[in-house]
Amino acid sequence: MVTIHELTEAAEQIDNLPCRYAPDLFFVEGELESKAHILYTQAKTLCASCPLQAMCASYAIDNEAYGVWGGMTPNERREARRRSRSAA
């Protein structure tokens, strides 16, 4: 399991992480569902090219309830947690 400390340390080594420069895409609050879907889709597209995507997703599955992390929405992370618990 990846810790926030490990993720932060890795992120500090990379200058152009998309989440640093477009946080409104990654944390959508108070938007209509249709607009949130569009913003989350854009965020996920940016995550797809991020060198920390897998590390970020690994951390977020068990630790983050909001926003797009590692290319996964909150619903996708909940589903990943559920699948993981079912497999155990």
N, C-alpha and C positions, 0 to 999 in steps of 0.2 A: 504494500500500500504506500502510496506517495503522500508525503506530508506537505502542508502549506509552506513550511520552511524550505523544503527541497524544491518545490515548484517556484517559489519566489527567487531562490538562489539561481536556478537555471534561467529564469526570465530576466534577471539582471545582466546576464551575459549576452543578451540579444537586443539590439537597438530598435528594430522595426516590428515589434509584435503588434498585430492589428488591434488587439483588445486595448492597447494603450492609447490608440489614437481615435478610436470610434466606440467609446464605452456605451453610447446610447443605443447602438445596435445590439449589444450583448446583454443589457439590462433594461428591458422594456417594462415600464410601469404605467398603468393607467391607460393603456392604448386599447382600442377596440381589437377584438380577436383577429380580425382580418388584417389589420395593420401590424399587429404583433407578429403574425405569421410571416409577413413580408420581411420585417426587420430581422426576425430569427433566421430566416432563409439566407439573408445577406450575411449575417454573422457566421452562420455555418459554412458558407462559401469561403469566407476569410479564414476560418479555422482550418479548412482543408489544406491550406498551403503553409500552415504554421509548423515549425519544427518541434514544438512542444505539445502538439495536439494530443498524442497518446498519454503523455504524462499528466496533462491538464484534465483529461477525461477520467483517468484513473483516480486522481485526487477528488474530483467533483462528484463522482458517483455516490460516494458515501458521505460527502461533507458539504455540498452546496445545494440549496433548495431553489435558488433563483438564478435567472440568467442563462446564457449559453456558455458552457465551459467545455472545451475540447470537442467542439462541434456537436454537443448534445444539449437539447432543450431540457427543462425541468421534467417534463413528461417522459422523455426518453431515458433520463437518469433513473426515475422512479421505476420504469419498466426493467432497466438493467439490474437494479437492486432486487426486484421481485424475482427475476430469472435466476439471479445468483443465489438467492435464499432457497429457491425451489430445487436447484441443482445440488445444494449441500445436504 
